[in-house]
Amino acid sequence: MPEPRVSALVLVAGLAFGAAALLFTAVAELLVEAYEIKESTGTIAMAAVGFLVFLLLMMLM
């Protein structure tokens, strides 16, 4: 029996959809918590910088 083949476009689209769904879920949970806790501008800026550093490191790998 031959193995099923999936085109690269379908594979990339499926993985992108899954990643976007997980990202949406995580951000939705964090936004609820963010409104419950008063944060300072410095804390928010550090979180944004941390996210950007993480993003850049993942892009370099």
Secondary structure, DSSP 8 states (H G I E B T S, - for coil): -------HHHHHHHHHHHHHHHHHHHHHHHHHHHHHS---HHHHHHHHHHHHHHHHHHHH-
